[in-house]
Amino acid sequence: MSLYCGIAYRRKSFWCYRLLSTYVTKTRYLFELKEDDHACKKAQQTGAFYLFHSLAPLLQTSERQYVVPRLSLLELERFLCRFGQDAQRIEDSVLIGCSDQHEAWFALDLGLSSASSTQASLPKTEVEAELKGSFTDLRKALFQLNSMDSSLLFTAQALLRWHNGHQFCSRSGQPTKKNVAGSKRVCPSNNLIYYPQVKVWKRQSAEKLQKRWDWRWKVCSILHPSTGPSLIPRS
């Protein structure tokens, strides 16, 4: 029995170590891509691109579910060439993650126009017909996507929205320029760096939620006495 428990413990420790090692390796690789523009451009050669239009992801239907199509760099360049745009439009893409095999994932919005780019937005209907999909509201397609795709698309949507809202410097008013990975924006006039905001949501305990509810009930009772607790006389 002790021998069996020892073998099971070693197997569990091995898989835990392997999972942790994979996570650390991916994190280091993503950090390298965010800090090194040359390495990020090199990763685009073998990476995959997710397309958006006005923050709506491109989806395809398959057996009552949504499938997220991905394009390689060569396919994306051919697609943009058919609409009269060059590879400069790919510079508006942002890094959103990578696979365990270090395949980098990028997101590109074809409906938003950048202040530093001369490329115009592409027509939505023509793009949908060309790619045989539809740009769908992510909130409506949430329950028809698998967990990995939904998490990745929400990350891409949030990052694209942040870049769209921070195209100009708040101090100088000049257009800001993003790095290749899209992990920051820099103002060329004063070298001020902008980073995307990261919010960590913590699940509160039942005791803290009860205290918050009691406090709100107390405030509500003070402002509106009629809504507070009242005594019911018993006969």
Sequence and secondary structure as in RCSB ss.txt:
>XXXX:A:sequence
MSLYCGIAYRRKSFWCYRLLSTYVTKTRYLFELKEDDHACKKAQQTGAFYLFHSLAPLLQTSERQYVVPRLSLLE
LERFLCRFGQDAQRIEDSVLIGCSDQHEAWFALDLGLSSASSTQASLPKTEVEAELKGSFTDLRKALFQLNSMDS
SLLFTAQALLRWHNGHQFCSRSGQPTKKNVAGSKRVCPSNNLIYYPQVKVWKRQSAEKLQKRWDWRWKVCSILHP
STGPSLIPRS
>XXXX:A:secstr
 HHHHHHHHHHHHHHHHHHHHHHHHHHHHHHHHHH HHHHHHHHHS EEEEEETTEEEEEEETTEEE   B HHH
HHHHHHHTT  GGGGGG EEEEE TT  EEEEEESS   TT       HHHHHHHHT EE  TTTTGGGS HHHH
HHHHHHHHHHHHHHH SB TTT  B EE SS S EE TTT  EE           HHHHHHHHHHHHHHHHHH G
GGS       
